[in-house]
Amino acid sequence: MKGGIVFVFILITLTSICDTISQLFLKSVINSLDFHINSVKKAFQFVLMIMKVYRVWIGFLFSTLSLCIWLLVLSKAELNFAFSVDSMHYIFIAFASALILKEKFGTTRWLGTLAIVAGIALVTVS
Amino acid sequence: MFKKSRVTFKILFFLVSVDALETVTQLCFKKSVIGHMGFQVDSLTNAALFLKYAVLSPYLWFGLTSVILTFVIWSTILSKIDLSVAVPVCSFSYVFIPLASMFFFKEQINFLRWSGIVSILIGVILVSLSSGHKEGAS
């Protein structure tokens, strides 16, 4: 079943990418708004503001797509395997944040991200 | 422009609540379809029937409320810290779930899993610390 595993692997990569894209859209919209939240009421107002930006809905579309592919993955692979492969999601987020959102990345953050990915692989595989 | 990017205890609390709420969402969704597990979704009519059962279950609505709440808290978090900090720190659930299963269900945690948990914790601490210094003008 070598082909099956490769297929599942590709599907998981696709969910991770879709998820990363949706987070990128959300974060870029939030960055563009520059709103200070200091109460629950403000938080809800903020969300209403976000909803009015059409880019957020593109993000939602990608999360829906990601969920659909993930359901397909779960019907084909074991949960342990799926979760351990899905930890590459953190790498995608890291690269996307550095390249697209221009977040400042130091060695500490890279090391931390890698430690988390390794840790998730260990927790889910064992 | 002044922009805080520190992971404070308040933000950490928010991140943990997002994790917890996501678990609640999953449990509610699962619970809303659990009575119809053997249901074969093989045609459009059957799919509609399956959806009807799910929609009639109160758990689905609890789940959806929890999704909205998660989104509000997550947006609040993202308005305060970097995406590349928020997402890794949210991996806390991989630590909580094994520890919770150990305390509540007396599950055994083997050496590999312990090393994974320690590795995640180190990673979370490193990523949180890396957001300590202020961002440059941008």
Interface residues (C-beta under 8 A of the other chain):
Chain A: Q23 L24 L26 K27 I30 L33 D34 F35 H36 I37 A43 F44 F46 V47 I50 H89 Y90 I93 A94 A96 S97 A98 L101 K102 E103 K104 F105 G106 T108 R109 L111 G112 T113 L114 A115 I116 V117 A118 G119 I120 A121 L122 V123 T124 V125 S126
Chain B: M1 F71 V72 I73 S75 T76 L78 S79 K80 D82 L83 S84 V85 V87 P88 S91 Y94 V95 P98 N110 L112 R113 S115 G116 I117 V118 S119 I120 L121 I122 G123 V124 I125 L126 V127 S128 L129 S130 S131 E135 G136 S138
